Amino acid sequence: MATFKAYFKKEILESKTQYKYIILAVSFLFFAISDPIMVKLLPEILKSQLTKGSADISALLPPITQLTGMQNYIKDLFQIVTLVIIFTTCGSLSDEITTGKLIFPYSKGSLPTGIVLAKLINYTLALSIFTFIGFSVNYYYSGLLLKGNPVAFSSVLSSASLLSIYYFFIITLVLFCSSIIQKGVITGIIVLVVNYFSVAFTGIKSISKFIPYNLVDGATQFEYINLTTTITSVIILSIILILLTVRRMNKVNVV
């Protein structure tokens, strides 16, 4: 417990001084505000570019509604913000291993379990907070700028919860890879490839419900979907990754 408390405070301080919180918060809020604006302007932009203003192409476009704006936000969270998250956190353990920052803590009896959990909880809490704030802001601006097909705020909270669980898994995967790979950039690339390529497996019905991306897909529906199997499998997989990370950190040679 002492190791966890000390490292948790350290992680918060480092995240502040290295502007990680700011980078993550800006990523969530930028798209939360800009997506409804872009969805609102899209018909006019396409009309001016493709038809020189002489024809109505609204029939060729998907309905421009609050639901559209929020679904577009989730798409950007997966495609772009996830990338920011991965490369912001990819050196979490590898940097401490390669720079010798673990020599003093290990010599004083610090437990790897506390170190790993401190990093995990720090990033998970931050991402969960930013996710709920981002969804709330996007909900407000989407409702303000886009009319029709309104989304219930309870559905917004449910979708934000699914994304939070998904990001929890991403952080556990990042920490695991960071514990065995010395270069943070390589860790980021590997996690990114695994993350994006896993989408292809959602097309296989027999295993689709076990794929973490199913949480993202479910979040875009903004209605109740039974994702118990997906949530359970993601949590179990995350726990396995945490245990493997702790095991790896127990074997790290810090000298």
N, C-alpha and C positions, 0 to 999 in steps of 0.2 A: 504493500500500500504506500509506503514511503517513497519508493521508486516511482510509482505512478504519479503521486502528487507533485513530486519535484519535476518530473519530465513533462507533466501536463502544463505546469506553469511555464516551463522552458519553451514548449511548443507554442503556447499562446504568445509569448514574448517574441519569439522568432518569426511567427506568422505576421505579427504587427510590423516588426522592424524590416522584414523582407517584403512587405506590402502584399503578402499573399491574400489576406482577407480583402484588400481593396481590389486586387485583380479579379478575384472570384466574384465579389459583389457587383462590380462594374459589368462583368460578362453577363450575369443574370439580368441585371436591370436594363442594360442597353437593348437587349432583344425584347424584354418585356414591354418597353415603351415603343421601340421602333417597328416591331412586327405589325401591330394594329395600324400604324401610319402607312406602312408599305402596302398592306392588304387593301387599305382604303384608296390609295393612290394608284394601285396596279391597273385597274381598268382604264383610267385616263392616260397613263403612261403608254400602255399597249395601243390604245386607240390613236394617240398622236404619232407613235412610231410606225405602226403597221398600216394604218388607213389614212394618215394625214388628216384625221378629223372628219372624214367624209362618210363614215359608216358606223353602225352600232355593232360592236363585237361582244356586248354583254352576254349574249346567249352562248358564246363559246367559252365563257369563263365559269368557274365554279361559283356557287352562291357566296356573296361577300357578307358574312354574318359574324356575330361574336364567336360562334363555334369555330369558324374558319380561322379567325385571328388567333385563337388559343391553340388550335391544332398546329398552326404554323409556328407558334412559339415553342411547342414541344419538339417539333422537327429541328429547330435551330439549337435547342438544348442538347439534343442527341448528336447532331452533326458537328456543331462548333464548340459549344460550351463544354462538352465532355472532353474535347481535345485540350481546351485550356486547363481543365481540372487535372488531366493526366500529366501534362508537362509542367504544371505548377507543383505537383507533388511527387514526381517521378524519382527525385533524388533523396527522398525522405530518410531511407536507411543507408543506401549506398554511400552518400556523402559523409555520413558519420563514421562509416567503416573505413573508407579510404583516407579520410583526413585525420584519423586517430582520435576523434572526439569521444570514442567509447572507452579509451584506455583508463582515464580517471574514474568514470562511473563504475566500470567493471571491477577496478581495483578496490573500490570502496564497498563492493558487494551488491551493487545495483542488479536487479533481476531483469532479464530480457523481456519477461512477460509484461512488466510494468511499462517498459519503454515502448513496446509495440502497441499496447492498449492505449497509452497516452497519445500517441500519434494517430491511432485509429479514431478515438473518440473526439479528438480535437478537430480533425477534418470532417468527420461525419456530422458532428453538431453544427459546424460552420456551414456545410453544404445543405443540411436540412433547413437551417434558418434562412439561408439565401434562396432556397427553392420555394419555400412557402411565401416569402416576401415577393419574389419574382412572379409567382403565380397570382398573388393578390393584386399586384400592380398591373399585370397583363389583363387580368379579369376586369379591372376598373377601366383601363383605356380601351379595351376591346368593346366593352359595353357602351362606352361613351361615343366611340367613333363608328362602330359597326352595328347596324340594326338587324333584327330578325334572328330566329333560332337562338334565343337566350340560353345561357348555361347557368344552372343552379350553383350557388357558391359551395354547397355541400359536395357537389361533384368536383369542384375545383380543389377542395381540400383532399378529397380521395385521390385525385390524380397526382397531386403534390406528394402525397404519402407514398405512392407507387414509385415516383421518381426518386424520392429520398432513399427508399430501399435499394433501388438500382444503383445509386451513387455509393451507398454503403458497400455494395459488392465491388464496385470499381476501385474503391480505396483499398479494400482487402487484397485485390489482385495486384494493385500497384505496390503495396507494401511487400507482398510475397516476392514479386519480381525484383524489387529493389534490394531485397535481402540476399539475393543470389547473383545479381548482375552488378558489376562495379560502375558501369557508366549509366548515369541517369537518363541520358538521351536514348540509349538503346532500350532501357526499361520502358520509356514512354512509347517508343515505336512498337515494341512487342505488344504492350497492352492495347495500343490503338488498333493494331492489326487484329488481335483477338476480338476486341470489342466490335469492330465493324464487320468482320467476316462471320461472326456468330449470327448475324442477321439472316444469312443465307440458310441456316439450319431451321429457321422458323417455318420454312416451307415444307418441312418434313413433319407430317402430322404426329407420328409416333413419338417424336422427341421435342416438338415445338413448345410444349407446355413446361419444359425444363430449362429453356433458354432464357437467360436474364433479360434479353431484349423484349421478351413478351410483356414485361412490366411497362416498358415504354409504349408499346403498341396498345396495351390496355388503357394507359393513361390518356391516350388521344381520343378514346371513345366518350369520355365524360358521362358515363353511365355505369350502372353496376354490372360487373363481369366477374364470374367466379374464377379468381386467380390463386386460389388456395394452394394448389399444387406448385405453381410457379414461385410463389412467395416462400413456401416451405423449402423447396429445392434450392433457391437462391440463398436463403439463410443458412442451410446446412452446408452448402458449398463455401460460403463465406467463413463459417466457423472452421471448416477444414483448412482453408487458406491461412487463417489466423494461427491455428495450431502448427501448421508447417512453417510459418514465418518465425514463430517463437522457437521451434526446434532448430531452425537454421541459425538463429541469433545465439542460441546456446553453444553452437559449434564454431562460431566466428572467432578467428584468431585476430585479436585487436592489437597485438604487439607489432 
